[in-house]
Amino acid sequence: MTTPTRPTRERWLGPGVAGIGTASFLADVGHEIPTALLPNLLTATLGAPAAALGLIEGIADGLAGTARLAGGAMADDPRRRRALAVGGGLPLARATDNHR
């Protein structure tokens, strides 16, 4: 009599998924920590008024919204998607390359 074998399942957490997840986590941390500390730095340390903080955050939100709007329109075109992804990732890879 033969023993039934269980089908092998492919691991979902491969090296690629782990690498992308780690990079995404570190990018989020690198953005969220300065964003949380900026108001205190500007108002308490540098003595800037609250209106200056509001102006800075308003400009930042406006620029981010404009970038999302333009990026969304570009990403909707199937012919541009690959060029857009390569064009966004290549400068980052080049900037972080220590072997120049």
Short mmCIF file of the C-alpha atoms (twelve columns), coordinates in Angstrom:
data_MODEL
# 
_entry.id   MODEL 
# 
loop_
_atom_site.group_PDB 
_atom_site.id 
_atom_site.type_symbol 
_atom_site.label_atom_id 
_atom_site.label_alt_id 
_atom_site.label_comp_id 
_atom_site.label_asym_id 
_atom_site.label_seq_id 
_atom_site.Cartn_x 
_atom_site.Cartn_y 
_atom_site.Cartn_z 
_atom_site.pdbx_PDB_model_num 
ATOM 1   C CA . MET A 1   0.000  0.000  0.000   1 
ATOM 2   C CA . THR A 2   1.372  3.437  -0.889  1 
ATOM 3   C CA . THR A 3   1.150  6.458  1.326   1 
ATOM 4   C CA . PRO A 4   -0.561 9.446  -0.265  1 
ATOM 5   C CA . THR A 5   1.762  12.389 -0.678  1 
ATOM 6   C CA . ARG A 6   0.822  15.955 -0.122  1 
ATOM 7   C CA . PRO A 7   1.318  18.291 -3.055  1 
ATOM 8   C CA . THR A 8   4.209  20.655 -2.478  1 
ATOM 9   C CA . ARG A 9   3.300  24.292 -2.262  1 
ATOM 10  C CA . GLU A 10  5.537  27.008 -3.564  1 
ATOM 11  C CA . ARG A 11  6.732  29.437 -0.912  1 
ATOM 12  C CA . TRP A 12  5.215  32.864 -1.371  1 
ATOM 13  C CA . LEU A 13  7.998  34.641 0.501   1 
ATOM 14  C CA . GLY A 14  10.845 34.239 -1.916  1 
ATOM 15  C CA . PRO A 15  13.965 36.401 -2.004  1 
ATOM 16  C CA . GLY A 16  12.399 38.841 -4.481  1 
ATOM 17  C CA . VAL A 17  9.283  39.399 -2.383  1 
ATOM 18  C CA . ALA A 18  11.357 39.772 0.783   1 
ATOM 19  C CA . GLY A 19  13.697 42.263 -0.897  1 
ATOM 20  C CA . ILE A 20  10.905 44.404 -2.302  1 
ATOM 21  C CA . GLY A 21  9.053  44.284 1.010   1 
ATOM 22  C CA . THR A 22  12.141 45.353 2.931   1 
ATOM 23  C CA . ALA A 23  12.881 48.181 0.510   1 
ATOM 24  C CA . SER A 24  9.281  49.374 0.720   1 
ATOM 25  C CA . PHE A 25  9.350  49.271 4.524   1 
ATOM 26  C CA . LEU A 26  12.592 51.239 4.713   1 
ATOM 27  C CA . ALA A 27  11.304 53.799 2.213   1 
ATOM 28  C CA . ASP A 28  8.142  54.258 4.298   1 
ATOM 29  C CA . VAL A 29  10.166 54.649 7.491   1 
ATOM 30  C CA . GLY A 30  12.479 57.125 5.773   1 
ATOM 31  C CA . HIS A 31  9.481  59.211 4.775   1 
ATOM 32  C CA . GLU A 32  7.276  58.911 7.859   1 
ATOM 33  C CA . ILE A 33  9.871  59.732 10.524  1 
ATOM 34  C CA . PRO A 34  10.981 63.071 9.017   1 
ATOM 35  C CA . THR A 35  7.352  63.932 8.254   1 
ATOM 36  C CA . ALA A 36  6.422  63.376 11.884  1 
ATOM 37  C CA . LEU A 37  9.379  65.399 13.181  1 
ATOM 38  C CA . LEU A 38  9.205  68.340 10.747  1 
ATOM 39  C CA . PRO A 39  6.443  70.314 12.527  1 
ATOM 40  C CA . ASN A 40  8.294  70.197 15.845  1 
ATOM 41  C CA . LEU A 41  11.583 71.165 14.211  1 
ATOM 42  C CA . LEU A 42  10.072 74.152 12.430  1 
ATOM 43  C CA . THR A 43  7.969  75.521 15.280  1 
ATOM 44  C CA . ALA A 44  9.862  74.646 18.459  1 
ATOM 45  C CA . THR A 45  13.473 74.617 17.295  1 
ATOM 46  C CA . LEU A 46  13.506 77.190 14.505  1 
ATOM 47  C CA . GLY A 47  10.686 79.340 15.905  1 
ATOM 48  C CA . ALA A 48  8.643  79.400 12.687  1 
ATOM 49  C CA . PRO A 49  4.985  80.421 13.014  1 
ATOM 50  C CA . ALA A 50  2.226  77.885 12.450  1 
ATOM 51  C CA . ALA A 51  1.286  79.673 9.214   1 
ATOM 52  C CA . ALA A 52  4.703  78.860 7.744   1 
ATOM 53  C CA . LEU A 53  4.200  75.210 8.609   1 
ATOM 54  C CA . GLY A 54  0.780  75.282 6.959   1 
ATOM 55  C CA . LEU A 55  2.220  76.900 3.843   1 
ATOM 56  C CA . ILE A 56  5.007  74.316 3.571   1 
ATOM 57  C CA . GLU A 57  2.611  71.393 4.037   1 
ATOM 58  C CA . GLY A 58  0.109  72.909 1.584   1 
ATOM 59  C CA . ILE A 59  2.769  73.277 -1.101  1 
ATOM 60  C CA . ALA A 60  3.984  69.715 -0.456  1 
ATOM 61  C CA . ASP A 61  0.445  68.312 -0.728  1 
ATOM 62  C CA . GLY A 62  -0.193 70.279 -3.915  1 
ATOM 63  C CA . LEU A 63  2.999  69.023 -5.545  1 
ATOM 64  C CA . ALA A 64  2.264  65.432 -4.490  1 
ATOM 65  C CA . GLY A 65  -1.246 65.642 -5.922  1 
ATOM 66  C CA . THR A 66  0.044  67.078 -9.186  1 
ATOM 67  C CA . ALA A 67  2.636  64.322 -9.453  1 
ATOM 68  C CA . ARG A 68  -0.020 61.646 -8.813  1 
ATOM 69  C CA . LEU A 69  -2.315 63.166 -11.427 1 
ATOM 70  C CA . ALA A 70  0.419  63.339 -14.062 1 
ATOM 71  C CA . GLY A 71  1.823  59.919 -13.137 1 
ATOM 72  C CA . GLY A 72  -1.612 58.309 -13.266 1 
ATOM 73  C CA . ALA A 73  -2.260 59.684 -16.736 1 
ATOM 74  C CA . MET A 74  1.111  58.416 -17.943 1 
ATOM 75  C CA . ALA A 75  0.645  54.987 -16.357 1 
ATOM 76  C CA . ASP A 76  -2.759 54.581 -18.035 1 
ATOM 77  C CA . ASP A 77  -1.052 54.408 -21.416 1 
ATOM 78  C CA . PRO A 78  0.048  50.769 -21.887 1 
ATOM 79  C CA . ARG A 79  2.901  51.779 -24.209 1 
ATOM 80  C CA . ARG A 80  4.443  54.023 -21.539 1 
ATOM 81  C CA . ARG A 81  4.232  51.735 -18.520 1 
ATOM 82  C CA . ARG A 82  7.554  49.970 -18.978 1 
ATOM 83  C CA . ALA A 83  9.427  53.158 -19.837 1 
ATOM 84  C CA . LEU A 84  7.853  54.891 -16.854 1 
ATOM 85  C CA . ALA A 85  8.830  52.078 -14.468 1 
ATOM 86  C CA . VAL A 86  12.392 51.895 -15.806 1 
ATOM 87  C CA . GLY A 87  12.698 55.685 -15.835 1 
ATOM 88  C CA . GLY A 88  11.605 55.846 -12.203 1 
ATOM 89  C CA . GLY A 89  13.776 53.023 -10.925 1 
ATOM 90  C CA . LEU A 90  16.954 53.582 -12.907 1 
ATOM 91  C CA . PRO A 91  17.906 56.962 -11.370 1 
ATOM 92  C CA . LEU A 92  17.348 55.524 -7.888  1 
ATOM 93  C CA . ALA A 93  19.537 52.522 -8.661  1 
ATOM 94  C CA . ARG A 94  22.219 54.766 -10.097 1 
ATOM 95  C CA . ALA A 95  22.101 57.150 -7.131  1 
ATOM 96  C CA . THR A 96  22.536 54.320 -4.649  1 
ATOM 97  C CA . ASP A 97  25.307 52.570 -6.596  1 
ATOM 98  C CA . ASN A 98  28.505 52.784 -4.552  1 
ATOM 99  C CA . HIS A 99  30.741 51.185 -7.194  1 
ATOM 100 C CA . ARG A 100 31.271 54.107 -9.543  1 
# 
